[in-house]
Amino acid sequence: MQGGHNKKSDDLHWLQGTKPEPPPAAKEGTPIPPGRPKYPAGISAAAKRVFKRLCSLLEERKHLSHGDGELLRLYALLYTRHEKAMAKLETEGEICTYIRLDSNGQPHDQVKPNLWLKVAQDSERNMVACLDRLGLTPGTRARVKPTGVVANPEPVKEVSPEEQFVNAIGKPVQAAPTLDDFEDIDTENLQ
């Protein structure tokens, strides 16, 4: 009876002597650390321009994080695919005449929607989905959490040049002996 949607009632927990699982703790107060994702390898120059443009837009809104990289790459590829499909539709038109052979092998003209039209429509649908997830549509803009400085960051400790040197070597440096260090030595025992 226990599952994702079929949770035990409080009475059933009491009857069986079990305790209900606490709801997962939501970290509402923890901001997402800001960051700029790396440019993906292997994309065209046009896709890279789209990637950069969206990164700038998200950064300006304080919504850009390292985790957005793959979604931005996908959008950039969809955008260039859409541009290519629209260029083909511009030259060939939305309706094309294709030649089809009947069962006797005789050719017949058949008017159908251009195959590039489906590519363009699928790209548009997926581009809107990416924009929704990134919070770049009017309906989803308010749901996206802004990035911010992580609460209680580690304080930056000022390190002196001596400490840097010690840390670099791994062993503390002993000071060179001075004349005062030799005053306590018994000179009679040295001879």
Contacts in CASP RR format, 6 or more apart in sequence:
PFRMAT RR
TARGET T0000
AUTHOR 0000-0000-0000
METHOD contacts of the structure
MODEL  1
MQGGHNKKSDDLHWLQGTKPEPPPAAKEGTPIPPGRPKYPAGISAAAKRV
FKRLCSLLEERKHLSHGDGELLRLYALLYTRHEKAMAKLETEGEICTYIR
LDSNGQPHDQVKPNLWLKVAQDSERNMVACLDRLGLTPGTRARVKPTGVV
ANPEPVKEVSPEEQFVNAIGKPVQAAPTLDDFEDIDTENLQ
1 8 0 8 1.000
1 12 0 8 1.000
2 8 0 8 1.000
7 20 0 8 1.000
8 16 0 8 1.000
8 18 0 8 1.000
8 20 0 8 1.000
10 20 0 8 1.000
13 19 0 8 1.000
13 20 0 8 1.000
29 151 0 8 1.000
30 150 0 8 1.000
30 151 0 8 1.000
31 145 0 8 1.000
31 146 0 8 1.000
31 147 0 8 1.000
31 148 0 8 1.000
31 149 0 8 1.000
31 150 0 8 1.000
31 151 0 8 1.000
32 65 0 8 1.000
32 145 0 8 1.000
32 147 0 8 1.000
32 148 0 8 1.000
33 65 0 8 1.000
33 66 0 8 1.000
33 147 0 8 1.000
33 148 0 8 1.000
33 149 0 8 1.000
33 150 0 8 1.000
34 59 0 8 1.000
34 62 0 8 1.000
34 64 0 8 1.000
34 65 0 8 1.000
34 147 0 8 1.000
34 148 0 8 1.000
34 149 0 8 1.000
35 64 0 8 1.000
35 65 0 8 1.000
35 66 0 8 1.000
35 147 0 8 1.000
36 55 0 8 1.000
36 59 0 8 1.000
36 64 0 8 1.000
36 66 0 8 1.000
37 55 0 8 1.000
37 64 0 8 1.000
37 65 0 8 1.000
37 66 0 8 1.000
37 67 0 8 1.000
37 68 0 8 1.000
37 69 0 8 1.000
37 72 0 8 1.000
38 69 0 8 1.000
39 48 0 8 1.000
39 51 0 8 1.000
39 52 0 8 1.000
40 51 0 8 1.000
40 69 0 8 1.000
40 73 0 8 1.000
40 76 0 8 1.000
43 51 0 8 1.000
43 73 0 8 1.000
43 76 0 8 1.000
43 77 0 8 1.000
44 80 0 8 1.000
46 79 0 8 1.000
46 80 0 8 1.000
46 83 0 8 1.000
47 73 0 8 1.000
47 76 0 8 1.000
47 77 0 8 1.000
47 79 0 8 1.000
47 80 0 8 1.000
48 76 0 8 1.000
50 75 0 8 1.000
50 76 0 8 1.000
50 79 0 8 1.000
50 80 0 8 1.000
51 72 0 8 1.000
51 73 0 8 1.000
51 75 0 8 1.000
51 76 0 8 1.000
54 72 0 8 1.000
54 75 0 8 1.000
54 76 0 8 1.000
54 134 0 8 1.000
54 136 0 8 1.000
55 64 0 8 1.000
55 72 0 8 1.000
57 136 0 8 1.000
58 64 0 8 1.000
58 68 0 8 1.000
58 134 0 8 1.000
58 136 0 8 1.000
61 146 0 8 1.000
62 146 0 8 1.000
62 147 0 8 1.000
62 148 0 8 1.000
63 134 0 8 1.000
63 135 0 8 1.000
63 144 0 8 1.000
63 145 0 8 1.000
63 146 0 8 1.000
63 147 0 8 1.000
64 147 0 8 1.000
65 147 0 8 1.000
68 134 0 8 1.000
71 130 0 8 1.000
71 133 0 8 1.000
71 134 0 8 1.000
72 134 0 8 1.000
74 126 0 8 1.000
74 130 0 8 1.000
75 127 0 8 1.000
75 130 0 8 1.000
75 131 0 8 1.000
75 134 0 8 1.000
78 123 0 8 1.000
78 126 0 8 1.000
78 127 0 8 1.000
78 130 0 8 1.000
79 123 0 8 1.000
79 127 0 8 1.000
81 119 0 8 1.000
81 123 0 8 1.000
82 119 0 8 1.000
82 120 0 8 1.000
82 123 0 8 1.000
82 124 0 8 1.000
82 127 0 8 1.000
85 116 0 8 1.000
85 117 0 8 1.000
85 119 0 8 1.000
85 120 0 8 1.000
85 123 0 8 1.000
86 120 0 8 1.000
88 114 0 8 1.000
88 116 0 8 1.000
89 114 0 8 1.000
89 116 0 8 1.000
89 117 0 8 1.000
89 120 0 8 1.000
92 114 0 8 1.000
92 116 0 8 1.000
93 114 0 8 1.000
94 113 0 8 1.000
94 114 0 8 1.000
94 117 0 8 1.000
95 111 0 8 1.000
95 112 0 8 1.000
95 113 0 8 1.000
95 114 0 8 1.000
96 111 0 8 1.000
96 112 0 8 1.000
96 113 0 8 1.000
96 114 0 8 1.000
96 115 0 8 1.000
97 109 0 8 1.000
97 110 0 8 1.000
97 111 0 8 1.000
97 112 0 8 1.000
98 109 0 8 1.000
98 110 0 8 1.000
98 111 0 8 1.000
98 112 0 8 1.000
99 107 0 8 1.000
99 108 0 8 1.000
99 109 0 8 1.000
99 110 0 8 1.000
100 107 0 8 1.000
100 108 0 8 1.000
100 109 0 8 1.000
100 110 0 8 1.000
101 107 0 8 1.000
101 108 0 8 1.000
102 108 0 8 1.000
128 137 0 8 1.000
131 137 0 8 1.000
132 139 0 8 1.000
132 140 0 8 1.000
133 140 0 8 1.000
134 144 0 8 1.000
135 141 0 8 1.000
135 143 0 8 1.000
135 144 0 8 1.000
159 167 0 8 1.000
162 173 0 8 1.000
165 173 0 8 1.000
166 172 0 8 1.000
166 173 0 8 1.000
END
